[in-house]
Amino acid sequence: MCINHVHLSVAIAQKISISNFMGNLKGKSTLMLYDRHPELQSKWKKYFGHEGIKWK
């Protein structure tokens, strides 16, 4: 049993691509995670050596 991932079953409109949906889901979940645990954001920056991606 792995505790570091989740499985989702979702229904999305046909006009939305799976890759766009997943990108939005991952982006929003990352923001929520950093909002609740700001100490994780500094670890991410330190590990990858940059400020991150700027989303439009």
Buried (B, 14 or more C-beta within 10 A) or exposed (E): EEEEEEEEEEEEEEEEEEEEEEEEEEEEEBEEEBEEEEEEBEEBEEEEEEEEEEEE
